[in-house]
Amino acid sequence: MTQAATPSRSWPRPAPAMLVLLVLWAAFGLAASIAFVAASVWQAAGIALLLLAAFDARRVMQRATPDVQRRVPDTWPIGVERPVTLKLVASNAQRVDIFDLHPGSWAMQGLPRRLQLQRGEATTLDYSLRANARGDFTFDGVQLRLYSPWRLWWQSRVAGDAQRVRVFPNFAPLARFAMFSAEQASRLVGAHVKRRRGEGTDFHQMREYRVGDSLRQVDWKATARARRLISREYQDEKNQQLVLLLDTGRRLLARDGELAHFDHVLDAALVVSYLALRQGDGVGLLASGGDTAWVPPQRGVGAIDNLLRATYALQPKPVATDFLQAATELSLRQRRRALVMLVTNLRDEDMDDLLAAVQMLRKRHLVCVASLREEALDATLAQDVHDLPTAIRAGATAEYLAKRNAAHDALRSHGVMVLDVACAQLAASLVEKYLAIKRDGLL
């Protein structure tokens, strides 16, 4: 999305060459003060320098601003480096320094750049950006530094149109998954796909008998007609429903690397949603705590676009999530039985509220709680203890993890499925659990 902008400019400023001339003129004045040269000569040099500087400043102010066009995607995946192309056309030959006014917090490589523009010729340059936050952002224009013909002055100008872009969760892996089957894509994210215990519940097709087929699969009527063994082939039941219940409260503000836990959660949610849609199931999403959103379960791979549009601007807030309220809202909105995957960062003080919420949801739904673990905790325990501060830190970390594990065990004792995972393993763990539930016919 672009927004027309009028080129803006600042007053000319002295370039290094101008500063050198001023220093030389000052030295010339020092020589005149000791009668080494005539004062009239020094004054004449000053007047000549002033006239030259004024003439050169006037020429840089009269120079036309080069036409600038930016080619940038309207949508970006968070954490992925993407190219940006700038195209410049000048009405006269000149040297310019270029810096794009991209969102300031994004990681950038390839700028600023100095180019020698030729009259009437288009010049292009590429640089790369990596977005580190989701939401709506604006490229305000392209900042140019124009030099006067004698290089005595430079002038800053902003040219080009402002452009708005949207940063989504990392959807880049989804394009790669489209080239593979659902099972192959599951393996790509690191999920361990287990062999089926049964034959599935939905009839898929008839085929010739294969060694290893059970006698229950043999269709005797079809066998009699074909005069050879024919087996029925079954598949996992389709048109089931998966609902992702995402915590947008303070627990998801923790960071691992450049991204907040909530960014990792959205990336993983997209992966398991895409694979569930590929399996023929419906996928919905409820975000609760900070920012809120509700996407009713929908089927078809195209539903992933609706999930992206509904979640790209969601942000966690420093508030306590009311899990019981979230469970109540989901129970009212989602009447049909579904697999509910609740993703949060469980602490022992959240236990009572979360357990009540899970028990409410389990009256109708199958519930799985995924609890994110900070990688810094594992790194702290892996460090060697060599002094008192590290010993205290290791002891406090071990105590915290013990309480966290106790909270998980309390949920498991009530028959709740619990995943205790770091951000890097979240997508694989969610996919693996979803497939295991499908294959075991638990939903």
N, C-alpha and C positions, 0 to 999 in steps of 0.2 A: 504494500500500500504506500503510495507516494503523496506528498503534500508540497505544492509549489512554494518555492522560497525565493525571495529577492536577495541577490548577492549583497553581502555587507562587507564593509572595509574599514580599516583603522587608519590613523594618520601615519605617514611614512616615518620610519625610524632609521637612525644611522646604521649603516652596515660596517663591518670591520675595516673596509678600505677608507671610509669616511673618518673613522676614529684614528687611523694611522695618519691621515693627512692633517687632522687637528693636532696630533702630537708633534708632527714635523713643523707645523706652523708655530706652535708654542715654543719649540726649540729654536726656531728662527727668531722669535721675539726675544728669547734669552740672549741670543747673539747680538741682537740690535741694542739690548740694554747695556751691553759692555762695549758698544761702538764698534763691534766687529763688522757689522753691516749697517747701512743707513736705515734709520727708522722709517723713512718714506718708502723704502723697498719692502720692508716688512708689512707696512700698511697696505701697499699695493697688492702684495701677495694675499693678504687677508681679504681684500675686496674681491680679488679674482676667485679665491676659494669660495667666498659667499655666493658670487654669481653662478659659478659652476655648480655648487650644491643646490641652489634654488632651481636652476634650469633642469638638473637631473631629477630633483624631487618632483617638479612639475610633470616631467615625462612619465615617471612611474605612476603618478596619479591619473594620467590620461590613458594609460594602457587599459585595454579592454580585458575584462576578466575571462579567462578561458572557460569554455563550456565544459561542464563536468557531468557525466552520467555514471550512476552506480548500478551494478548488477548484483543483486543480493537476494537470496531466497526469502520468501515471505514467512516461512516456518523453519524453525531450527530445532534439532534435538539437543537437549542439555548434555554438556560434557563431551560433545563431539566437535572436532575441528572441521570447519567448513571454509571454502574459498570465497573471497569477495573480489570483484573486478571493477576497476575504475577506468573510465575512458575519458580522455581529455582532448579537446580540439582548441587551438589558439589561433587568433587572427594574425599574429606576428610571431616571429621566432623569439623565444625568451626562455630563461631558466627559472624553474619553480621548485619549491620544496612542498611536499604533499603530506598531509596527515588527515585521515578520515575521522570524523567525529562520531565514532561508534560508541555504544554503551560503555561507560568508563571502567566498569568492573570486569569486563570480558578480557580473557587472555588473548594477546595479539602478537603476531609475528609478521615482519615484512615492511613495517612503516616505522618512522617517516622515511620518505624516499625523495631523492633529488633527480629531476628529469630536465632534459633539454628539449623543449617543444619546438617543432618546426611549423612554419606558417601553413595553415590549412590542412595539416596532416593529423590524423587521429593517432594518439599514443595511448596504449593500455598498460596497466600494471595490475598484478595480482598480489593479494596478501591473504592471510588466514586469521580466523577468529574462532574462539571457543567460548560458548556461552556457559556461565556457571550458575545461572539462576533462571527459573521459569517465570513466565508471565509476558506482559506486553512491554516492548522496548522501542526506542526511537533512535534512528541515525539522523542527527541534526543537520548534516551537510558535510561538505569537504572543505577543510581549511587549506588554503594555498598561501605560500609566501612568495610574492613577486619581487624581483630585483630590478632596479633601475638600469638603464643601458650602460652606465659607467660604473655600476656596482657600488654606488655611494649610499644608496638607500634600499630598504626593503619595506614592503607593505603587506600586511596580513589581510586576506579576504576569505570569506566563506561563500562557496558556490555550490550549485547543485540543489536538488530537492531533498527535503526531509522524507524519510521513509520509516514506516512502522512495521515491526516484525513481531511474531509471536514465538516464544520458546516453549516447546512441549517436552514432556518426558522423553527419554531416549527411545524413539521409534525406529532407529536405524536397524537394530537386529531383526525387526519384523519383515523387512524387505528380503533379508537373507533367508528367513524361515519359509517364505513363500515358495522357494524352489525345492523344498523337501516335504516329505510326508509328515504328518503330525508326530509319528513316533520318532522319525529321524530328527525333526526339529527339537523334540524333547531331549534327545541325547546331546544335541549341540549346546544346550544350556547347562549340561552337566547332570541332568536327572538320570538316575539309574532305573531304567524301565524293567520291571520284573515280569517274569512269565505269568501268563494267565492261569489262575487256579481252575477255572471252569471254562465253558465254551461261550460265555457271553449270554445275553438274554434276548437279543433281537435277531430274527432270521435275516441272513444276508443273501445267500445264494446256494444253489445246488452245484456240486462238483464231483469229480471222480474220487473214489475212496483213496486215501493215502495211508501209507504205513504209519501207525501211531494214532490214527483216528479211533475213538471209542465206538463200541457197538451202538451206543445210544445215538450217535450221529448218523448211522446208516438209515436211509429212507428206503424201506423194503418195497414199497409200491413202485417208486422210481427205479429201483434196482431190477424189479421184475420186468418193467417195460423196456429198460435199456439193455437187459441181459448182462449187466456188469454192475459192480458195487458202486452205489451213488451215496455220497454223504451230504448232510446238511451243514452249511457253514454259518456260524453265528457271529455277531459282533457286539461290542459294548452298546448298551442302550443309549439312544440319542434323545435329544429334546429334554434333557434334564437341565437343572439350573444351578449356576454358581453365582454367589453374591459376595463381593469383596467389601468388608467393613473396615475402613481405614481410619486410624486415629490421627487427627490433625491437631492434637494438643501439644503440651510442652514436652512430652516424652520423645517426640519425633524431631525436636530441635537439635538433638545431638548430631555431631558431624563425624564422619570418617573420611578423611581426605578433603577434597574440595566440596563435596556434596553433603547436604544434610541427610539424616536418615530418611526423611520423608521423600526425598528425591529418589533414593534407592528403592523405597517402597513402591512408588509410582512406576518406576522402570520394571520392577518384578511383577507388579499387578498387570501391566500391559502384556508381558510375556505369557503369563498363565491365562489371561483372558483370550489372547489370540489363539493359543493352542486349544482352549476349551471351545471357542467358536469353530475352529477347524474340525473338532470332534462332533459338531452338530448340536452342541448345548447352547443354552441361552446364558448370557453374562450380564450381571447388573453390579452397581457400585453405590455404596453409601459412605460418605465422608462426614465425620462428626467430631466435635471437640473445638477446633478453631474455625477455619473456613468449612462450610458445609456444602454438600452436593448430593443429589440423588439421580441415578440413572437406572430406570427400570430394566429388568433383564430383557435382552434382545438377542435374536439369532442372526447368523450370517456373518461372514468375515467383515463385511462393510460396517458392522456395529462398532468395530474398533475405532472408527473415526468419531463416532459419538462419544466414546469414552475419552478420547484425546481432547476433544473440544470442551468437555465438561470438567476436566481435571487439570488442564495445563496451567491455569492461574491459581490453583489451590495452594495455600501456604499454611504451615503449622503456626500456631499462636501460643504465647506463653500463658496458657490457661489449663486448668485441670479438666480432663475429659470426663464427662458423666456417662459412663458405660451403660448404666441402667436406662438412661434416657435414650441413648442410641439404640439399645436393644428394643425398647418400647416402640420407637419410631419404625425400626425395621420390621417388627412384628405386625404393625399396622399396615405397612406398605407391601410387604411380601407375604402373601397368603399361601402361595404354593410352596411345598417342601423344597428346600434348596440346600446345597452345601454352602455354609457361611464360613468364609476365611477371615478371621479378625486379626489384623496386623497392628501390633503396638510394641512398646518396650515395657514389659511388665516389671513392676517393682512390688515388693512385699506389701507396701502400704496401699496398693491398688487392689489387693486381693479380694476383699469383701465385696466391693462394688462390682468387680469384674466377674466374680463367681455368681453373683445374683443375676447379672446380665446374661451370662452363658446359660444358666439354668432356665431362664425365661425363653431364650432362643431354642433350647433343646426340646421344648415341648412340641415344636413343629419341624425344626430344621436339624441337620447334621452340622456340628460346629467344630472348627479347627482353629486354635489360637497359635499364631506365629509371633514369637517374642524375639525382638532384635537384641543382639548383644554387641556392645561396643568393642571394636577390635583392640582398642587401647587397653582394655582389661586383660585380655589374653597376653598382650605384649608386656604388661607390667608383671604378670606372674612368671613370664619366661625370663625376666631379667635376673642376673646374679645379684644376690643380697650381700653387700660388702660394707655397709655402714648402717647407722641407726635410721636415717631418713628413709632409705630404700626398704629397710625391714618394716618400718611403720606403714609405708605405702603398700607393700606386699601383703601385710597382715590385714589392712583395711580392705584391700581389694578382695582377698580370700573370704573375708566375713561377708562382704556385700554379695559376692557370687553365691555363697552358701545360702543366704536369705532368698536370693533370687531363685535358686534351685528348689528351695523348700516351697516357694509359691507355685512353681511349675508342678512339683509333685502333688501338691494339694489339688490342683486342677485335674491331674491324671487320676487321682484317687476317686474323683467324681465321674470318671469315664470320659473326660474331655481329651481330645487329641491335641498335643502341644508340640510345637517346633521351637527349638532353642537354637537360633542361627545368627551368624554374622551377616552383614550386608552383602558381602560377596557371594554368599551361598543362598541368599533368600529366594531368588528366582528359581534355581534348581530344586530347592526344597519344596516350594509351593507346587511346582509342576509334578514332582515325584509323588507328593501326597495326593494331589488331585487324580493322577492316573491310577494310583494304588486303590483309591476309593472306588473309582469307576470299574476297575478290573475285579475287585472283590464284591461288587454289587451292593455296596453299603448304602448307596443313595436311593 
